[in-house]
Protein backbone atom coordinates (compact mmCIF):
# COMPACT_ATOMS: atom_id res chain seq x y z
CA UNK A 1 0.00 0.00 0.00
CA UNK A 2 2.97 2.35 -0.39
CA UNK A 3 2.45 5.62 -2.26
CA UNK A 4 -1.31 5.75 -1.84
CA UNK A 5 -2.21 8.86 -3.82
CA UNK A 6 -5.72 9.02 -2.32
CA UNK A 7 -4.22 8.99 1.16
CA UNK A 8 -1.68 11.62 0.16
CA UNK A 9 -4.43 13.94 -1.09
CA UNK A 10 -6.61 13.31 1.98
CA UNK A 11 -3.77 14.14 4.38
CA UNK A 12 -2.70 17.19 2.36
CA UNK A 13 -6.28 18.48 2.34
CA UNK A 14 -6.54 18.04 6.11
CA UNK A 15 -3.29 20.00 6.47
CA UNK A 16 -4.51 22.72 4.11
CA UNK A 17 -7.82 23.11 5.94
CA UNK A 18 -6.01 23.16 9.29
CA UNK A 19 -3.84 26.03 8.11
CA UNK A 20 -6.79 27.92 6.62
CA UNK A 21 -8.92 27.60 9.74
CA UNK A 22 -6.03 27.77 12.23
CA UNK A 23 -7.09 24.50 13.84
CA UNK A 24 -5.06 21.53 14.98
CA UNK A 25 -5.22 18.77 12.42
CA UNK A 26 -6.76 16.46 15.02
CA UNK A 27 -9.62 18.98 15.35
CA UNK A 28 -10.12 19.05 11.58
CA UNK A 29 -10.53 15.26 11.54
CA UNK A 30 -12.99 15.48 14.45
CA UNK A 31 -15.06 18.14 12.69
CA UNK A 32 -15.10 16.04 9.52
CA UNK A 33 -15.87 12.72 11.16
CA UNK A 34 -15.16 9.29 9.70
CA UNK A 35 -17.80 9.50 6.98
CA UNK A 36 -16.41 12.70 5.46
CA UNK A 37 -12.82 11.47 5.74
CA UNK A 38 -13.92 8.27 3.98
CA UNK A 39 -15.62 10.29 1.24
CA UNK A 40 -12.52 12.41 0.67
CA UNK A 41 -10.33 9.31 0.54
CA UNK A 42 -12.70 7.42 -1.74
CA UNK A 43 -13.12 10.27 -4.23
CA UNK A 44 -9.67 11.84 -3.93
CA UNK A 45 -9.01 11.34 -7.64
CA UNK A 46 -12.07 13.48 -8.43
CA UNK A 47 -11.41 16.13 -5.75
CA UNK A 48 -7.80 16.37 -6.88
CA UNK A 49 -9.00 17.71 -10.26
CA UNK A 50 -10.28 20.87 -8.57
CA UNK A 51 -8.12 23.57 -6.96
CA UNK A 52 -7.41 22.54 -3.38
CA UNK A 53 -8.67 25.95 -2.20
CA UNK A 54 -12.11 25.22 -3.67
CA UNK A 55 -12.27 21.69 -2.26
CA UNK A 56 -11.14 22.93 1.15
CA UNK A 57 -13.74 25.71 1.16
CA UNK A 58 -16.51 23.22 0.37
CA UNK A 59 -15.53 20.95 3.27
CA UNK A 60 -15.02 23.87 5.65
CA UNK A 61 -18.58 24.96 4.89
CA UNK A 62 -20.10 21.46 4.85
CA UNK A 63 -18.49 20.45 8.15
CA UNK A 64 -18.91 23.87 9.82
CA UNK A 65 -15.21 24.07 10.66
CA UNK A 66 -14.74 27.30 12.61
CA UNK A 67 -11.71 29.57 12.61
CA UNK A 68 -9.45 28.88 15.54
CA UNK A 69 -6.22 30.26 16.96
CA UNK A 70 -3.73 27.45 16.30
CA UNK A 71 -1.28 29.07 13.88
CA UNK A 72 1.78 26.88 13.64
CA UNK A 73 2.73 28.55 10.36
CA UNK A 74 3.04 32.00 11.95
CA UNK A 75 4.95 30.54 14.90
CA UNK A 76 7.48 28.88 12.63
CA UNK A 77 10.90 30.53 12.89
CA UNK A 78 12.27 28.73 9.86
CA UNK A 79 11.13 27.84 6.37
CA UNK A 80 7.54 26.61 6.55
CA UNK A 81 6.99 23.22 4.92
CA UNK A 82 4.16 23.29 2.40
CA UNK A 83 0.94 21.39 2.98
CA UNK A 84 1.89 18.74 0.41
CA UNK A 85 5.10 18.00 2.33
CA UNK A 86 3.25 17.56 5.62
CA UNK A 87 0.54 15.57 3.86
CA UNK A 88 3.25 13.17 2.72
CA UNK A 89 4.58 12.79 6.28
CA UNK A 90 1.12 11.76 7.49
CA UNK A 91 0.54 9.56 4.41
CA UNK A 92 3.70 7.57 5.06
CA UNK A 93 2.98 7.17 8.75
CA UNK A 94 -0.60 6.04 8.13
CA UNK A 95 0.61 3.60 5.47
CA UNK A 96 3.08 2.15 7.97
CA UNK A 97 0.46 1.93 10.72
CA UNK A 98 -2.04 0.32 8.35
CA UNK A 99 0.44 -2.24 7.02
CA UNK A 100 -1.34 -5.15 5.40
CA UNK A 101 -4.81 -4.05 6.53
CA UNK A 102 -5.96 -1.68 3.74
CA UNK A 103 -9.59 -2.06 4.80
CA UNK A 104 -8.79 -0.23 8.04
CA UNK A 105 -7.29 2.87 6.41
CA UNK A 106 -10.04 5.27 7.56
CA UNK A 107 -9.76 4.10 11.17
CA UNK A 108 -6.00 4.55 11.00
CA UNK A 109 -6.33 8.06 9.57
CA UNK A 110 -8.51 9.04 12.54
CA UNK A 111 -6.26 7.17 14.98
CA UNK A 112 -3.03 8.82 13.82
CA UNK A 113 -4.46 12.34 13.68
CA UNK A 114 -6.04 11.87 17.11
CA UNK A 115 -2.78 10.77 18.71
CA UNK A 116 0.07 12.64 20.38
CA UNK A 117 2.03 12.66 17.13
CA UNK A 118 -0.20 15.36 15.64
CA UNK A 119 1.45 17.94 17.91
CA UNK A 120 4.94 16.64 17.10
CA UNK A 121 4.47 16.77 13.33
CA UNK A 122 2.77 20.19 13.53
CA UNK A 123 5.69 21.77 15.39
CA UNK A 124 7.67 23.19 12.49
CA UNK A 125 10.32 24.58 14.85
CA UNK A 126 11.68 21.07 15.38
CA UNK A 127 13.23 18.65 12.93
CA UNK A 128 10.72 15.91 13.68
CA UNK A 129 8.54 16.23 10.58
CA UNK A 130 11.45 15.67 8.21
CA UNK A 131 12.93 12.65 9.96
CA UNK A 132 12.87 9.32 8.15
CA UNK A 133 9.58 7.52 7.86
CA UNK A 134 11.04 4.61 9.82
CA UNK A 135 11.99 6.88 12.73
CA UNK A 136 8.58 8.59 12.79
CA UNK A 137 6.84 5.21 12.73
CA UNK A 138 9.04 3.91 15.54
CA UNK A 139 8.25 6.99 17.64
CA UNK A 140 4.56 6.51 16.96
CA UNK A 141 4.74 2.87 18.11
CA UNK A 142 6.68 3.88 21.24
CA UNK A 143 4.22 6.69 22.04
CA UNK A 144 6.98 9.30 22.33
CA UNK A 145 9.88 10.88 20.50
CA UNK A 146 12.68 8.34 20.66
CA UNK A 147 16.19 9.31 21.69
N, C-alpha and C positions, 0 to 999 in steps of 0.2 A: 504493500500500500504506500510505498514511498512516492513522493512528488504528486500528491493528490491535489490537482488544480482547484477542485471545488472547495477543498478544505482551506487552501491558500487564500482564495477569494473571500471565503466566509470570515477567516481570521483577520484579513486585511480590512474588510468592511467593519468589523467590530472595532478595530483599532481606529479607523477613520471616524466612526460615529463617536467613539469615546473622546477623541480630540475635539471634534466639533461641539459636543455638548459638555465638555469638561467634566466627564464622569469616569470613574474607574471602569476598567473593562469588565470586571466582575459585575458591576451594576448594569452595564449595557446588556449583558447576557441575561441578567435577572429580569430587566424590563422586557426583553424580547420573549423570554420563555422558550421552552424546548420546541414547541410547534413552529415558531417563527425561525429559530435557528435551523431547524430541519428543512424548512421551506427554502431558506437562503442556500443551504448546502445542496439541496436537491436540484435547485434551478440556477445554480451559480453560473453555468454556461450561458444562460439567457441574461441574467442580471449583469454579467461581465460585459455584455454588448453595449450597455448604457454607460454614460459617465458616472463614476462612483459618487460624485456629488449628488446627482439626481436620485440614485438608488438609496443613498444614505438618507436624504431628505424624506423620501417616501416611508422608510422604516422608522425614522424619528417621529414622523407624524402618526403613522399607524400604531406604534407602540407607546405613544405619549411619553417619549423620553425627554425629561426636563433638562434645562441647563443647570449645571452644577458648578463647583468651584475647584475641582481637581484639574490643575493645569500643569502636568508634568513637562509639557513642551516649554512653557515660559520659565519653569524652574531649572531647565537644563542649562548648564554652564558651558557645554561643549557643543559640537555639531549634533543636531537633532536627527536621529534616524528617521527615515520616512516610514509611512504606514505600511508600505509593502514589505520593508525590511522586518518590521516587528511582526507583521502577519506571517512571515516565513518562520520566524522563531517559534511562534505558537503552533504553526502547522507541523513543524518537525517534532516538537514535543508531543503533540497530540497523536501524531503518527506512531511515535515510539511507545506511548502509553497504550494505544489501541492494539498495537502488535498484530496478531493474527485474528483479531475479532472485529472485522470491518462493520459488522452489523451494530456494534456498540459505539460507533463514532459520535453520534449526537450526545450520548451520555458522557463520553469522554471530553467533548468540547466543554460542556457545562462543568464537569468535574475539575478540569484544569483551570478554567477561568475563575472558578469559585475557590480555588486553593490559595495558599500563601504565596505561590510563585507569581501570581498576578502583580503583586507589589514589587517583587524583585525584578521582573522583566520591565515594568513600567518606570523604574528608576534609571533614567538615562544618564545620571551622574556617576554611575558605576560601570564597570566593564562586564557585568553579568550577561546582558542581552546579546553580546557578541562572542560569548564563549562557545566552545564546540557543542554540537547537539548532544554528544555523549555525556559531557559534563553536566549540561542542563538537565538531562534526563536522570542522571545519577543523583543530582541534588533534589529533584522532584521526588524520587523514590525514597531518599533519606529524610525528606521533610524539612530540609534546611540547606543553606549554602555550605557546601563541603569545603574543607580546608585544602 
